[in-house]
Each structure stands twice: as structure tokens, then as C-alpha cells.
Amino acid sequence: MKVESAELHRDSAQLAGEILRLCQKAANRAGLALRKQLEEAGLDAAGLARTGLPTEADVARQEIVEEQDYDTEPQSWLRSV
């Protein structure tokens, strides 16, 4: 992970939250990739369910929630006219 030096001047709690959010997103996607590998290797649905690995729907749902909870819109263009 590379953190731009300008980001180090942000509020530390916000920066930590952003790093945690990105790590969780990466972990979900890695879990989904592993689930797909296990499925391709022939693990049945019951076995896949026991792994606890996320499904495509789980990952999509979580990313939608994150997009709604996390404000990624640039603030500069949100000016009253």
C-alpha cells in the first residue's frame, strides 16, 4: 500500500478509516476469488457455504453500502449558485 504524503496531513481517524475500508474491500474481493477457485475445483454448494467465503451478491451488496456510506464526491464542484 502506498500513501501519498499529502494524505498524511489529513485527520488521522479519517485516514485510518479509509485504509480500513480499502483493506476490507480487498479482503472481500480476495475471498470471492478464492470461492470461485474452489467452485471451479469441484467443491459442492454445501462445501462452499461452509467456507464462509463471500458470494458475488455479498461483495456487490457490501460495495453498494460502502458507496452510500462513504462520500467520494469531490467537494469543490458542490457550490451553491
C-alpha positions as CSV (number, residue, x, y, z in Angstrom):
1,M,0.0,0.0,0.0
2,K,1.3,3.4,-0.9
3,V,0.0,6.5,0.9
4,E,0.6,9.9,-0.7
5,S,2.4,12.3,1.6
6,A,-0.4,14.8,1.3
7,E,-2.8,12.2,2.8
8,L,-0.7,12.1,5.9
9,H,-1.8,15.7,6.7
10,R,-5.5,14.6,7.0
11,D,-7.2,13.8,10.2
12,S,-5.7,10.6,11.4
13,A,-9.0,8.9,12.2
14,Q,-10.3,9.6,8.7
15,L,-7.1,8.3,7.1
16,A,-7.3,5.2,9.3
17,G,-10.9,4.7,8.4
18,E,-10.1,4.9,4.7
19,I,-7.3,2.4,5.0
20,L,-9.5,0.0,6.9
21,R,-12.3,0.4,4.3
22,L,-9.9,-0.4,1.4
23,C,-8.4,-3.4,3.3
24,Q,-11.9,-4.8,3.9
25,K,-12.8,-4.3,0.3
26,A,-9.7,-6.1,-0.9
27,A,-10.3,-8.9,1.6
28,N,-13.9,-9.4,0.3
29,R,-12.7,-9.5,-3.3
30,A,-9.9,-11.9,-2.5
31,G,-12.4,-14.1,-0.7
32,L,-14.7,-14.1,-3.7
33,A,-11.8,-15.0,-5.9
34,L,-10.9,-18.0,-3.6
35,R,-14.5,-19.1,-3.6
36,K,-14.6,-19.1,-7.4
37,Q,-11.4,-21.2,-7.5
38,L,-12.9,-23.7,-5.1
39,E,-16.0,-23.9,-7.1
40,E,-14.0,-24.5,-10.3
41,A,-12.1,-27.2,-8.5
42,G,-15.4,-29.0,-7.9
43,L,-16.3,-28.1,-4.3
44,D,-20.1,-28.5,-4.0
45,A,-22.5,-25.8,-2.8
46,A,-22.7,-27.1,0.7
47,G,-18.9,-27.1,1.0
48,L,-18.7,-23.6,-0.4
49,A,-21.3,-22.4,2.1
50,R,-19.3,-23.9,5.0
51,T,-16.2,-21.9,3.9
52,G,-17.9,-18.6,4.9
53,L,-16.3,-17.0,1.8
54,P,-18.4,-14.2,0.3
55,T,-20.6,-14.7,-2.8
56,E,-20.7,-12.3,-5.7
57,A,-24.0,-10.9,-4.2
58,D,-22.4,-10.4,-0.8
59,V,-19.5,-8.5,-2.3
60,A,-21.8,-6.4,-4.5
61,R,-24.1,-5.6,-1.6
62,Q,-21.2,-4.6,0.6
63,E,-19.7,-2.3,-2.0
64,I,-23.1,-0.6,-2.6
65,V,-23.4,0.0,1.1
66,E,-19.8,1.4,1.2
67,E,-20.6,3.7,-1.7
68,Q,-23.7,5.1,0.1
69,D,-21.8,5.4,3.4
70,Y,-18.6,6.8,2.1
71,D,-18.7,10.2,0.4
72,T,-16.4,10.0,-2.6
73,E,-17.8,13.0,-4.4
74,P,-15.4,15.9,-4.8
75,Q,-16.4,18.8,-2.7
76,S,-15.1,21.5,-5.0
77,W,-18.0,21.4,-7.5
78,L,-20.7,21.3,-4.9
79,R,-21.2,25.0,-4.6
80,S,-24.5,26.9,-4.2
81,V,-25.4,29.1,-7.2
